[in-house]
Amino acid sequence: MGPGWRAASAALVAGSVAIFGALRRLALALPQPAAVRSRPGRGWRWRNLLVSFAHSVLAGLWALFSLWHSPELLSDIQDGYSVSGHLLVCFSSDGVEVFLTPKEQSHHPSPPRCSSFSQWVTAHKPDLLNALLHPTGYFIHDTLDIIFNYQSRSSWEYLVHHAMAISAFISLIVTGRFLVAAVLLLLVEVSNIFLTVRMLLKMSNVPSPALYEANKYINLVMYFAFRLAPQAYLTWYFLRYVEVQGQGAFLTANLLLLDAMILMYFSRLLRSDFFPSLRKGSAGRDVDGEKFLID
């Protein structure tokens, strides 16, 4: 992968960070519920969750479409290509050429129409890798948002998660391997849609118990289907089939740490929404600045 592709990749990451920064500015201009306005500590968290919600919708639907459009990708987790590259080319003017250096362009035919992309994809691997740059940009943006707004102490778990995600995605981008694994991991964003709605409802004190109750059960189903199930499958796959050295060892360690975090969050969710009597030390606790589920 030449310097031209690396420069384009860096530009796409920076552009993604800028887009989420613009969404954050938009969130600043949106009206806030009275329950949020009355508690200064909730303002940042509310805006951060709105941006997180937008990212979850975009990334979650993208991951679902990728697997729906090309389910055969699941048979080649290590070296398969994500159909999200198809979308990237289809929705970009001058599609692939912007990612190739002039020298590289002279050795490749002009990009075909999107309908024949699947026949052309293997010759343009870097273009498919750009699909990972957008969620990477979000994680970088969110990390900076937490740090610059002095929320590192209350949101340290998110910083750990983002460091793991950024390092793993950069590894995939550089090597071009395990792209399908990344798509499977991004299915978690479907679950995050309903988890974020849950937290927004709690913060805004919406006087609609029925709405919260409905989302509570949907959230549980989505947690199993799009968070626990893909994570369990990938953990099994890596432990069984992936070499325990180099990149394989690095990604396996990341997965195991993420397993522990996901199970911890799941226990918090169950205690809060289904077994409140089991909660410890959360009564009267001010968690306005905290980003992760704790009550």
C-alpha positions in Angstrom: 0.0 0.0 0.0 1.6 3.2 -1.2 1.9 6.5 0.4 -1.0 7.9 -1.7 -3.3 5.4 -0.1 -2.0 6.1 3.4 -2.5 9.8 2.9 -6.0 9.3 1.7 -6.7 7.0 4.6 -5.5 9.6 7.1 -7.6 12.2 5.4 -10.7 10.0 5.6 -10.1 9.5 9.3 -9.7 13.2 9.9 -12.8 13.9 7.8 -14.8 11.4 9.9 -13.5 13.1 13.1 -14.6 16.4 11.7 -18.1 15.1 10.8 -18.7 13.8 14.3 -17.4 17.1 15.6 -20.0 18.9 13.5 -22.7 16.6 14.9 -21.6 17.5 18.4 -21.9 21.2 17.5 -25.4 20.5 16.1 -26.3 18.7 19.4 -25.3 21.9 21.3 -27.9 23.8 19.3 -30.7 21.3 19.9 -33.2 21.8 22.8 -32.6 19.8 25.9 -35.2 18.3 28.3 -35.9 20.2 31.5 -34.4 17.3 33.5 -31.1 17.7 31.6 -31.0 21.5 31.8 -31.6 21.5 35.5 -28.4 19.4 36.1 -25.3 21.0 34.7 -23.4 17.7 34.8 -25.9 16.2 32.4 -25.4 18.6 29.5 -22.2 17.0 28.2 -23.4 13.5 28.7 -26.7 14.3 26.8 -24.8 15.7 23.8 -22.3 12.9 23.8 -25.1 10.3 23.8 -26.8 12.0 20.9 -23.6 11.8 18.8 -23.2 8.2 19.9 -26.7 7.4 18.9 -26.1 8.9 15.4 -22.9 6.8 15.1 -24.7 3.6 16.2 -27.5 4.0 13.7 -25.0 4.6 10.8 -22.5 1.9 11.8 -25.2 -0.6 12.8 -27.2 -0.4 9.6 -23.9 -0.5 7.6 -22.8 -3.7 9.3 -26.2 -5.3 8.8 -26.3 -4.4 5.1 -22.8 -5.7 4.6 -23.7 -9.1 5.9 -27.1 -9.2 4.3 -25.7 -8.2 0.9 -22.8 -10.8 1.0 -23.5 -13.5 3.6 -20.8 -15.6 2.1 -18.3 -13.3 3.8 -18.9 -15.3 7.0 -17.1 -18.2 5.5 -13.8 -16.3 5.3 -13.4 -14.2 8.4 -9.7 -13.9 8.0 -9.3 -12.8 4.4 -12.9 -12.0 3.2 -13.8 -8.5 1.9 -16.5 -6.3 3.2 -19.3 -5.2 0.8 -19.1 -1.8 2.6 -16.4 -1.0 0.2 -19.0 -1.4 -2.5 -21.1 1.3 -0.8 -18.2 3.6 -0.4 -17.4 3.5 -4.1 -21.0 3.8 -5.2 -21.6 6.9 -3.1 -18.2 8.6 -3.9 -17.6 10.7 -6.9 -14.6 9.4 -8.8 -14.8 6.4 -6.5 -11.5 4.6 -6.4 -9.1 6.7 -8.2 -8.8 9.1 -5.3 -7.3 6.3 -3.3 -4.6 5.4 -5.8 -1.4 7.1 -6.6 -0.8 8.2 -10.2 1.6 5.4 -10.7 -0.9 2.9 -9.3 -3.7 4.3 -11.5 -1.6 3.6 -14.6 -1.6 -0.1 -13.7 -5.3 -0.5 -13.0 -8.3 -0.3 -15.3 -10.9 2.4 -14.8 -13.3 1.5 -12.1 -16.4 -0.2 -13.4 -20.0 0.5 -12.5 -21.0 -0.6 -9.1 -22.9 -3.6 -10.5 -19.7 -5.3 -11.5 -17.8 -4.3 -8.3 -17.6 -7.8 -7.0 -15.5 -8.9 -10.0 -13.2 -5.9 -9.6 -12.8 -5.9 -5.8 -9.8 -8.2 -5.4 -7.6 -5.8 -7.4 -8.5 -2.9 -5.1 -8.1 -4.1 -1.6 -7.2 -0.7 -0.1 -10.5 0.8 -1.1 -12.4 -1.8 1.0 -10.2 -1.0 4.0 -11.5 2.5 4.0 -14.8 1.2 5.3 -13.1 0.8 8.7 -11.8 4.4 8.8 -15.2 6.0 9.6 -15.8 4.1 12.9 -12.1 4.6 13.7 -12.8 8.3 13.3 -15.7 8.2 15.6 -13.7 6.5 18.3 -11.0 9.1 18.0 -13.5 11.9 18.2 -15.2 10.4 21.2 -11.9 9.9 23.0 -11.0 13.6 22.4 -14.5 14.7 23.5 -14.1 12.8 26.8 -10.6 14.1 27.5 -11.1 17.8 26.5 -14.3 18.0 28.5 -12.5 16.6 31.6 -14.6 13.4 31.8 -11.7 11.0 31.8 -12.1 10.0 35.4 -15.8 9.2 35.2 -15.5 7.6 31.7 -12.2 5.8 32.0 -13.9 2.5 30.9 -14.8 4.1 27.6 -11.2 5.3 27.1 -10.0 1.8 27.6 -12.6 0.5 25.1 -11.7 3.1 22.5 -8.0 2.5 22.8 -8.7 -1.2 22.2 -11.0 -0.5 19.2 -8.7 2.1 17.6 -5.6 -0.2 17.9 -7.5 -3.2 16.5 -9.0 -1.3 13.6 -5.6 0.2 12.7 -4.2 -3.3 12.7 -6.9 -4.5 10.3 -6.4 -1.5 8.0 -2.7 -1.9 7.8 -2.7 -5.6 7.2 -6.0 -6.0 5.3 -6.9 -9.1 7.3 -9.9 -9.9 9.5 -12.1 -7.2 7.8 -15.1 -9.5 8.2 -14.4 -9.8 11.9 -14.6 -6.0 12.1 -18.0 -6.1 10.4 -19.2 -8.6 12.9 -17.9 -6.6 15.8 -19.7 -3.5 14.5 -23.0 -5.4 14.8 -22.8 -4.3 18.4 -23.9 -0.8 17.2 -27.4 -2.2 16.6 -27.6 -3.1 20.3 -26.1 0.3 21.2 -29.0 2.1 19.5 -31.4 0.7 22.1 -29.0 1.0 24.9 -28.5 4.7 24.1 -32.2 5.2 23.9 -32.5 3.7 27.4 -30.0 6.1 28.8 -31.5 9.1 27.1 -34.9 8.1 28.5 -33.6 7.8 32.0 -31.8 11.2 31.8 -34.7 13.0 30.4 -37.3 11.6 32.9 -39.8 11.0 30.1 -43.2 10.5 31.8 -43.9 7.3 29.8 -43.2 4.1 31.7 -44.6 2.1 28.9 -42.0 3.4 26.5 -39.2 2.6 28.8 -40.6 -0.9 29.5 -40.9 -1.6 25.8 -37.4 -0.5 25.1 -36.1 -2.5 28.1 -37.2 -5.8 26.6 -36.1 -4.9 23.1 -32.8 -3.8 24.5 -32.3 -7.2 26.2 -33.1 -9.1 22.9 -30.8 -6.8 20.9 -28.0 -7.3 23.5 -28.2 -11.1 23.0 -28.5 -11.0 19.3 -26.0 -8.3 18.3 -23.6 -8.0 21.2 -23.3 -11.3 23.0 -23.8 -13.7 20.1 -21.3 -12.1 17.6 -18.8 -11.6 20.4 -19.1 -15.3 21.5 -18.8 -16.5 17.9 -15.7 -14.4 17.2 -14.1 -15.5 20.5 -14.7 -19.1 19.6 -13.4 -18.6 16.1 -10.2 -16.9 17.1 -9.4 -19.4 19.9 -10.0 -22.3 17.5 -8.6 -21.2 14.1 -6.4 -18.1 14.4 -2.7 -18.3 15.0 -1.6 -17.2 18.5 1.2 -15.0 17.4 1.6 -11.6 15.9 -1.6 -9.9 14.8 -3.6 -13.0 15.7 -2.4 -13.0 19.3 -3.0 -9.2 19.6 -6.6 -9.4 18.3 -7.4 -12.5 20.4 -6.2 -10.6 23.6 -8.4 -7.7 22.6 -11.4 -9.9 22.1 -10.9 -11.6 25.5 -10.7 -8.2 27.2 -13.8 -7.1 25.4 -15.5 -10.2 26.5 -14.9 -9.3 30.1 -16.2 -5.7 29.6 -19.3 -6.9 27.8 -20.2 -9.4 30.5 -19.7 -6.7 33.1 -22.0 -4.3 31.3 -24.6 -7.1 30.9 -24.6 -7.8 34.6 -25.2 -4.1 35.2 -28.0 -4.0 32.8 -29.7 -7.0 34.4 -29.3 -5.6 37.9 -30.7 -2.2 36.9 -33.6 -3.2 34.8 -34.6 -6.6 35.9 -33.2 -7.2 39.4 -33.0 -3.8 41.1 -32.9 -5.3 44.5 -29.4 -6.7 43.7 -27.9 -3.2 43.0 -25.2 -2.2 45.5 -24.3 1.3 46.5 -26.1 3.0 43.6 -28.9 4.6 45.6 -28.7 8.4 45.6 -25.5 8.2 43.5 -24.9 11.1 41.1 -23.8 9.6 37.8 -24.5 12.5 35.5 -21.0 12.7 34.2 -20.5 9.0 33.7 -20.9 7.6 30.2 -21.3 3.9 30.8 -24.3 2.0 32.1 -24.2 2.0 35.9 -27.8 2.5 37.1 
